[in-house]
Amino acid sequence: MNKKLYVGGLSYSVTDDQLRELFAAHGEVESANVVTDRYTNESRGFGFVEFSRQEDAEKAISALDGQEHFGRQLKVNVSRPRGDGGGGRGGRDRW
């Protein structure tokens, strides 16, 4: 299992520090980043948290997936490598 987690359903007001604090209760957090729009710099409502240990990542998923935070339901699962998600905007075979 990967130690990096995807966190969806974040309130648009949540900061990197608040995200780190939420997950730190479940283990040692290496990084916590809220994804922002590159043009407006506003939160896109999701982020990523990386733990030092896999066991801590598993505990965080069990504890936080489906929980309400700032009025929104969190979706917490293992992050997939970039490019595994399909979709996207554009590409050569678009037309």
C-alpha positions in Angstrom: 0.0 0.0 0.0 1.1 3.5 -0.7 1.7 5.9 2.2 0.2 8.8 0.2 -3.5 9.5 0.5 -6.0 11.3 -1.6 -8.4 13.4 0.4 -11.6 14.6 -1.3 -14.5 16.6 -0.1 -12.4 19.2 1.7 -14.0 22.6 2.5 -12.7 25.2 0.2 -11.4 27.1 3.2 -9.1 24.4 4.6 -5.4 25.2 4.5 -2.3 22.9 4.3 -1.7 23.4 8.0 -5.3 22.4 8.9 -5.1 19.3 6.7 -1.8 18.3 8.3 -3.3 18.8 11.8 -6.4 16.7 11.0 -4.3 13.8 9.8 -1.5 14.1 12.4 -3.8 12.6 15.0 -3.3 9.3 13.2 0.4 9.3 12.7 3.5 11.1 11.5 2.6 13.2 8.5 5.4 13.9 6.0 3.4 16.3 3.9 -0.1 17.7 3.5 -1.1 19.8 0.5 -4.4 21.3 -0.5 -4.6 21.4 -4.3 -5.3 24.9 -5.7 -6.4 26.3 -9.0 -3.3 27.6 -10.9 -5.1 30.7 -12.1 -7.2 31.8 -9.1 -5.1 30.1 -6.3 -8.4 29.0 -4.7 -8.8 25.5 -3.3 -10.1 22.8 -5.6 -11.6 20.9 -2.6 -9.1 18.1 -2.5 -5.6 17.4 -1.4 -2.9 14.8 -0.6 -1.4 13.7 2.7 1.7 11.5 2.9 2.5 9.5 6.0 5.9 8.3 7.2 4.5 4.8 7.9 2.0 2.7 5.9 0.2 1.6 9.1 -0.5 5.2 9.9 -2.0 5.8 6.5 -4.2 2.8 6.9 -5.4 4.1 10.3 -6.2 7.5 8.9 -8.3 5.9 6.1 -10.3 3.9 8.6 -10.8 6.8 10.9 -11.5 9.6 8.4 -13.1 8.2 5.3 -16.8 9.3 5.3 -16.4 11.6 8.3 -17.8 15.1 8.2 -15.3 18.0 8.3 -16.3 21.6 8.1 -19.7 20.6 6.9 -18.5 18.3 4.1 -18.1 14.5 3.9 -14.4 13.5 3.4 -13.4 10.8 0.9 -10.0 9.4 2.0 -8.3 6.6 0.0 -4.9 5.6 -1.3 -3.5 8.0 -3.9 -3.0 6.6 -7.4 0.0 7.5 -9.4 -0.5 10.5 -11.7 -1.9 9.4 -15.1 -3.9 6.5 -13.6 -7.1 8.5 -13.3 -8.1 8.7 -16.9 -10.0 11.7 -18.2 -8.1 14.9 -18.2 -8.2 17.9 -20.5 -6.8 17.6 -23.9 -4.3 15.4 -25.5 -3.3 14.6 -29.0 -6.1 12.2 -29.8 -8.8 14.7 -28.8 -10.1 15.4 -32.3 
